[in-house]
Amino acid sequence: MGMIKNLKEEIRIIRERDPAIHSAMEVFLYPSFKVMLHYRIAHKLYLKKHYFLARYVSQRGVRKTGIEIHPGAQIGTGFFIDHGNGVIIGETTIIGNNVTLYQGVTLGGNGKEHGKRHPTIGDNVMISAGAKVLGSFTIGENSKIGAGSVVLSEVPPNSTVVGVPGRVVKRDNKILPRETLNQIDLPDPVREDISCLQHANTELTNRLLDMEAELKQLRKKVKKQEKELSKRKKKQAKEEKASDILIETGEERNEYEDL
């Protein structure tokens, strides 16, 4: 793609995804535009194994924009970094087409291993502000990574990931993230878990209250039965005592008659 086509493509991408832009000339002031110019030159030098020159050009771009893209990274068409400060893209990162990153995003490795050690980002992926994607795995196409998430494992296509560590909280969302760029209306798994715990706690409390009420009724029944049993024992004792008196009286009468 020639220089003029690159410029036109950058203008189209930025105007499409940033509502704050008011004129095509503003594109030349965008950090994303500046760093991509440096990246393209550095990447060509890297492919020709001019590693020092590639890093030199790359580091000039870092100083000007605050965005660090390693010359060895592979980036597709339609790539856009909004604001951009603090974005880091590692050497073996592979980025598909129409990917959007926000400030503070890190596409990094998880150790000192050699070879492929950075993530592969599928087409139409949006990675929100402050998110970290660490390791050699794939973020599936049309996926959305929530702000501040730390993703450490593979993400299926058409997924929404939030949390630390990142968890897939939504699947098969067919709307392309780059069409809406919505970073706010994402599921909150922590809130959902707390809500489930509150619901379970309410049910458990209600069951305990029911059991307490049943226990009170059972105690009343036991006390009533104990009173009835006590009355029966007293009545039985009286009857036995009366019977003994009658027996004694009868025996005395018989002795008197014998005399």
C-alpha positions as CSV (number, residue, x, y, z in Angstrom):
1,M,0.0,0.0,0.0
2,G,1.5,3.3,-1.1
3,M,2.0,6.4,1.1
4,I,-1.0,8.3,-0.3
5,K,-3.3,5.2,0.2
6,N,-1.9,4.8,3.8
7,L,-2.8,8.4,4.5
8,K,-6.3,8.0,3.1
9,E,-6.8,4.8,5.0
10,E,-5.6,6.4,8.3
11,I,-8.0,9.3,7.8
12,R,-10.9,7.0,7.1
13,I,-10.2,4.8,10.1
14,I,-9.8,7.7,12.6
15,R,-12.9,9.5,11.3
16,E,-14.9,6.3,11.5
17,R,-13.9,5.5,15.1
18,D,-13.3,8.8,16.9
19,P,-16.3,11.2,17.2
20,A,-13.9,13.9,18.5
21,I,-12.3,14.5,15.1
22,H,-13.8,17.5,13.1
23,S,-11.5,17.7,10.1
24,A,-9.2,15.5,8.1
25,M,-6.2,17.7,9.0
26,E,-6.5,16.7,12.6
27,V,-5.4,13.2,11.7
28,F,-1.8,14.4,11.3
29,L,-1.8,15.3,15.0
30,Y,-3.1,11.9,16.3
31,P,-0.5,9.7,18.2
32,S,-2.0,6.7,16.4
33,F,-1.2,8.2,13.0
34,K,2.3,9.2,14.0
35,V,3.3,5.9,15.6
36,M,2.0,3.9,12.6
37,L,4.2,5.9,10.3
38,H,7.2,5.1,12.4
39,Y,6.1,1.4,12.8
40,R,5.8,0.9,9.0
41,I,9.3,2.2,8.4
42,A,10.7,0.2,11.4
43,H,8.9,-3.0,10.4
44,K,10.4,-2.8,6.9
45,L,13.9,-2.4,8.4
46,Y,13.2,-5.3,10.8
47,L,12.2,-7.6,8.0
48,K,15.5,-6.7,6.2
49,K,17.3,-7.5,9.5
50,H,18.4,-4.0,10.1
51,Y,17.5,-4.5,13.8
52,F,19.4,-1.5,15.2
53,L,17.9,1.0,12.7
54,A,14.5,-0.6,13.2
55,R,14.7,-0.1,17.0
56,Y,16.0,3.4,16.5
57,V,13.0,4.5,14.4
58,S,10.7,2.7,16.7
59,Q,12.1,4.5,19.8
60,R,11.7,7.8,18.1
61,G,8.0,7.0,17.7
62,V,7.8,6.1,21.4
63,R,9.3,9.4,22.5
64,K,6.9,11.3,20.3
65,T,3.7,9.4,21.1
66,G,4.1,7.3,24.3
67,I,3.1,4.3,22.3
68,E,5.7,1.4,22.0
69,I,5.2,-1.0,19.1
70,H,8.1,-3.4,18.5
71,P,9.3,-3.4,14.9
72,G,8.8,-7.2,14.7
73,A,5.0,-7.0,15.5
74,Q,2.7,-7.9,12.6
75,I,-0.3,-5.5,12.3
76,G,-3.1,-5.8,9.8
77,T,-5.1,-3.1,8.1
78,G,-7.7,-0.8,9.8
79,F,-5.6,-0.7,13.0
80,F,-6.4,2.2,15.4
81,I,-5.1,3.3,18.8
82,D,-7.4,5.8,20.5
83,H,-5.5,8.3,22.8
84,G,-2.7,5.7,22.9
85,N,-0.5,6.8,25.8
86,G,1.1,3.8,27.5
87,V,0.2,1.2,24.8
88,I,2.8,-1.5,24.5
89,I,2.9,-4.1,21.7
90,G,5.5,-6.9,21.9
91,E,7.7,-8.4,19.2
92,T,5.8,-11.5,18.3
93,T,2.4,-10.0,18.6
94,I,0.1,-10.6,15.6
95,I,-2.8,-8.2,15.1
96,G,-5.6,-8.8,12.6
97,N,-7.7,-6.4,10.6
98,N,-9.9,-3.6,12.1
99,V,-8.5,-3.9,15.6
100,T,-9.0,-1.0,18.1
101,L,-6.9,-0.4,21.2
102,Y,-7.3,2.2,23.9
103,Q,-4.8,3.9,26.2
104,G,-2.8,1.7,28.6
105,V,-3.2,-1.6,26.7
106,T,-0.4,-4.1,26.9
107,L,0.0,-7.0,24.5
108,G,2.9,-8.6,26.3
109,G,4.6,-11.9,27.0
110,N,4.6,-13.9,30.3
111,G,8.3,-14.8,30.7
112,K,11.7,-15.0,29.1
113,E,10.8,-17.8,26.7
114,H,11.9,-17.5,23.0
115,G,9.8,-17.8,19.9
116,K,6.1,-16.9,19.8
117,R,5.5,-15.4,23.3
118,H,3.0,-12.6,22.6
119,P,-0.8,-12.8,21.8
120,T,-2.5,-13.1,18.5
121,I,-5.4,-10.7,18.1
122,G,-8.2,-11.7,15.7
123,D,-10.1,-9.4,13.3
124,N,-12.5,-6.8,14.7
125,V,-11.3,-7.0,18.3
126,M,-11.7,-4.1,20.7
127,I,-9.4,-4.0,23.7
128,S,-10.5,-1.3,26.2
129,A,-8.4,1.1,28.4
130,G,-5.8,-0.5,30.7
131,A,-6.4,-4.1,29.6
132,K,-3.4,-6.5,29.7
133,V,-3.2,-9.5,27.4
134,L,-0.2,-11.6,28.4
135,G,1.0,-14.7,26.8
136,S,1.1,-16.6,23.5
137,F,-2.6,-17.4,22.8
138,T,-5.4,-16.1,20.5
139,I,-8.1,-13.5,21.1
140,G,-10.9,-14.7,18.8
141,E,-12.3,-12.4,16.2
142,N,-15.2,-10.0,17.1
143,S,-14.3,-10.2,20.8
144,K,-14.3,-7.4,23.3
145,I,-11.9,-7.1,26.3
146,G,-13.2,-4.9,29.1
147,A,-11.3,-2.0,30.7
148,G,-8.7,-3.1,33.3
149,S,-9.0,-6.8,32.5
150,V,-6.0,-9.1,32.7
151,V,-6.3,-11.9,30.1
152,L,-4.1,-14.9,30.6
153,S,-5.7,-17.5,28.4
154,E,-7.3,-18.0,25.0
155,V,-10.6,-16.3,24.2
156,P,-13.1,-17.8,21.8
157,P,-14.5,-15.7,18.9
158,N,-17.5,-13.4,19.6
159,S,-16.8,-13.2,23.3
160,T,-16.8,-10.5,26.0
161,V,-14.1,-10.7,28.7
162,V,-13.9,-8.8,31.9
163,G,-12.2,-9.1,35.3
164,V,-8.8,-10.0,36.8
165,P,-8.0,-12.6,35.7
166,G,-10.2,-12.2,32.6
167,R,-13.3,-14.4,32.4
168,V,-15.5,-14.9,29.4
169,V,-18.9,-13.5,30.5
170,K,-20.7,-13.3,27.1
171,R,-20.5,-15.5,24.0
172,D,-21.7,-15.2,20.4
173,N,-22.2,-11.5,20.4
174,K,-22.3,-10.9,16.6
175,I,-22.2,-7.1,16.7
176,L,-18.7,-5.9,15.6
177,P,-17.0,-4.0,18.5
178,R,-15.6,-1.4,16.1
179,E,-19.1,-0.4,15.1
180,T,-20.2,0.6,18.6
181,L,-16.9,1.0,20.5
182,N,-18.9,0.5,23.7
183,Q,-16.6,0.1,26.7
184,I,-19.2,0.6,29.4
185,D,-22.2,-1.7,28.9
186,L,-20.3,-4.9,29.8
187,P,-21.4,-7.7,32.1
188,D,-20.1,-7.5,35.7
189,P,-19.3,-11.0,36.9
190,V,-18.4,-9.9,40.4
191,R,-21.7,-8.1,40.9
192,E,-23.5,-11.1,39.5
193,D,-21.7,-13.4,41.9
194,I,-22.5,-11.1,44.8
195,S,-26.2,-10.9,43.7
196,C,-26.3,-14.7,43.6
197,L,-24.8,-14.9,47.1
198,Q,-27.3,-12.4,48.4
199,H,-30.1,-14.3,46.9
200,A,-28.8,-17.6,48.4
201,N,-28.3,-15.9,51.8
202,T,-31.9,-14.6,51.7
203,E,-33.2,-18.0,51.0
204,L,-31.1,-19.5,53.8
205,T,-32.3,-16.9,56.2
206,N,-35.9,-17.5,55.3
207,R,-35.4,-21.3,55.8
208,L,-33.8,-20.7,59.2
209,L,-36.7,-18.5,60.3
210,D,-39.2,-21.1,59.2
211,M,-37.2,-23.8,61.1
212,E,-37.1,-21.5,64.2
213,A,-40.9,-21.1,64.0
214,E,-41.4,-24.8,63.6
215,L,-39.1,-25.4,66.5
216,K,-41.1,-23.0,68.7
217,Q,-44.3,-24.8,67.8
218,L,-42.6,-28.2,68.5
219,R,-41.5,-26.9,72.0
220,K,-45.0,-25.8,72.8
221,K,-46.4,-29.2,71.8
222,V,-43.7,-30.9,73.9
223,K,-44.5,-28.7,77.0
224,K,-48.2,-29.4,76.5
225,Q,-47.6,-33.1,76.3
226,E,-45.3,-32.9,79.4
227,K,-48.1,-31.1,81.4
228,E,-50.7,-33.6,80.3
229,L,-48.3,-36.5,81.2
230,S,-47.7,-34.9,84.6
231,K,-51.4,-34.5,85.3
232,R,-52.0,-38.1,84.3
233,K,-49.2,-39.2,86.7
234,K,-50.6,-37.2,89.5
235,K,-54.1,-38.5,88.9
236,Q,-52.8,-42.0,88.7
237,A,-50.9,-41.5,91.9
238,K,-54.1,-40.3,93.6
239,E,-56.0,-43.2,92.3
240,E,-53.3,-45.6,93.5
241,K,-53.3,-43.9,96.9
242,A,-57.1,-44.1,97.2
243,S,-57.0,-47.7,96.2
244,D,-54.4,-48.5,98.9
245,I,-56.6,-46.7,101.5
246,L,-59.6,-48.7,100.5
247,I,-57.6,-51.9,100.6
248,E,-56.3,-51.1,104.1
249,T,-59.7,-50.1,105.3
250,G,-61.2,-53.4,104.0
251,E,-58.5,-55.4,105.7
252,E,-59.1,-53.6,109.1
253,R,-62.8,-54.3,108.8
254,N,-62.2,-58.0,108.1
255,E,-60.0,-58.2,111.2
256,Y,-62.6,-56.5,113.3
257,E,-65.3,-58.9,112.1
258,D,-63.0,-61.8,112.9
259,L,-62.7,-60.6,116.5
